[in-house]
Amino acid sequence: MSIPAAPDFHPEPGSTLAFQLRLYVAGQTAKSLGALANLRRICETHLAGQYRIEVIDLTKTPQLAAGDQILAVPTLVRRLPEPIKKIIGDLSNEERVLVGLDIQPVRG
């Protein structure tokens, strides 16, 4: 798996993008790739068709870290819906990510 250069768009026909997420990483490290894989899995499970993921590789564009005040990587920033929220780490704890992003888990 590699870090994509362009944003991941996953809209379902007729749906609105309720969540705009930005994942800051530093190269294609195991932690960065794991964070992206975890984020995609969580989004597909809980936000199917309602999200956009933009991956920012700070080894290529370090100046973008200042805009969201990124101090550690990987960091996930929820840009929309407001307020902006941040989660630092590999996003492996699904419950922590759901709580951090104010996402209600899918009831089974």
Backbone torsions as a table, in degrees:
resi	resn	phi	psi	omega
1	MET	NA	141.2	176.3
2	SER	-125.0	160.4	178.4
3	ILE	-74.5	125.3	-178.8
4	PRO	-71.5	148.4	178.5
5	ALA	-80.6	-29.7	-177.5
6	ALA	-110.4	161.4	178.8
7	PRO	-62.9	149.9	171.2
8	ASP	-84.7	124.7	175.4
9	PHE	-111.9	129.5	-179.0
10	HIS	-134.0	50.8	178.5
11	PRO	-82.5	139.5	170.7
12	GLU	-85.7	150.5	179.8
13	PRO	-54.1	129.7	178.3
14	GLY	81.7	-1.9	-178.5
15	SER	-94.6	162.5	175.6
16	THR	-107.1	150.1	178.1
17	LEU	-81.9	99.0	-177.2
18	ALA	-80.8	-28.3	-176.1
19	PHE	-120.4	123.9	173.0
20	GLN	-112.9	115.1	-173.5
21	LEU	-117.1	141.0	178.2
22	ARG	-126.3	122.3	179.2
23	LEU	-107.9	117.5	177.4
24	TYR	-92.9	128.2	179.3
25	VAL	-132.8	169.9	176.4
26	ALA	-125.5	86.2	179.7
27	GLY	78.5	-170.6	-176.7
28	GLN	-101.2	57.5	178.3
29	THR	-80.1	165.4	178.0
30	ALA	-59.4	-39.4	-179.6
31	LYS	-67.0	-40.7	178.7
32	SER	-65.6	-46.7	179.6
33	LEU	-64.8	-38.5	177.4
34	GLY	-64.6	-42.0	178.9
35	ALA	-61.8	-42.7	179.3
36	LEU	-65.2	-44.1	178.6
37	ALA	-62.7	-43.5	178.4
38	ASN	-63.0	-42.7	-179.6
39	LEU	-63.7	-45.1	178.3
40	ARG	-60.0	-43.3	-179.7
41	ARG	-62.9	-45.5	179.7
42	ILE	-63.0	-43.8	-179.3
43	CYS	-64.6	-43.5	179.7
44	GLU	-65.0	-34.2	-179.6
45	THR	-75.6	-40.9	-170.0
46	HIS	-112.5	-15.6	-176.2
47	LEU	-131.4	25.8	-173.0
48	ALA	-44.8	121.1	176.4
49	GLY	77.4	4.5	-174.5
50	GLN	-123.0	24.1	-174.6
51	TYR	-143.7	160.4	171.6
52	ARG	-135.5	132.4	176.8
53	ILE	-111.2	127.8	173.3
54	GLU	-115.3	124.7	-179.6
55	VAL	-101.7	125.8	179.0
56	ILE	-112.3	114.8	178.1
57	ASP	-92.6	108.3	-175.4
58	LEU	-72.0	-11.7	173.1
59	THR	-73.7	-22.0	179.7
60	LYS	-99.2	-34.6	-177.9
61	THR	-135.8	69.0	-175.8
62	PRO	-64.1	-24.4	-179.6
63	GLN	-64.2	-20.9	-179.3
64	LEU	-73.5	-14.9	-180.0
65	ALA	-65.3	-32.2	-176.8
66	ALA	-65.8	-37.1	-176.5
67	GLY	-58.1	-39.9	179.5
68	ASP	-106.4	12.3	178.8
69	GLN	52.1	56.0	-178.6
70	ILE	-84.4	124.4	-178.9
71	LEU	-113.4	-17.5	-179.2
72	ALA	-145.4	156.3	177.1
73	VAL	-133.1	150.2	-4.2
74	PRO	-73.3	146.4	175.0
75	THR	-131.4	131.1	175.5
76	LEU	-100.8	131.0	177.6
77	VAL	-118.6	124.2	172.7
78	ARG	-90.6	108.4	-178.5
79	ARG	-82.0	-41.2	176.0
80	LEU	-134.8	145.5	-3.5
81	PRO	-71.4	153.8	178.0
82	GLU	-72.4	154.1	4.6
83	PRO	-76.8	159.7	177.0
84	ILE	-65.0	136.9	178.5
85	LYS	-128.6	150.9	-179.9
86	LYS	-130.8	143.9	174.3
87	ILE	-134.2	127.1	179.3
88	ILE	-102.9	136.0	176.0
89	GLY	128.8	-172.4	-174.0
90	ASP	-86.8	3.2	174.9
91	LEU	62.8	25.6	-178.8
92	SER	-78.0	-20.6	178.5
93	ASN	-91.7	94.7	-174.1
94	GLU	-57.8	-43.1	-179.5
95	GLU	-61.1	-42.5	178.6
96	ARG	-62.9	-40.0	178.6
97	VAL	-66.0	-44.9	179.6
98	LEU	-61.3	-44.0	178.6
99	VAL	-66.4	-43.9	-178.8
100	GLY	-62.7	-31.1	-179.6
101	LEU	-97.6	2.5	-176.3
102	ASP	57.2	45.2	177.5
103	ILE	-105.9	131.0	176.4
104	GLN	-81.5	129.9	179.5
105	PRO	-64.7	150.0	177.7
106	VAL	-70.0	128.1	179.6
107	ARG	-82.4	130.1	-175.6
108	GLY	-96.9	NA	NA
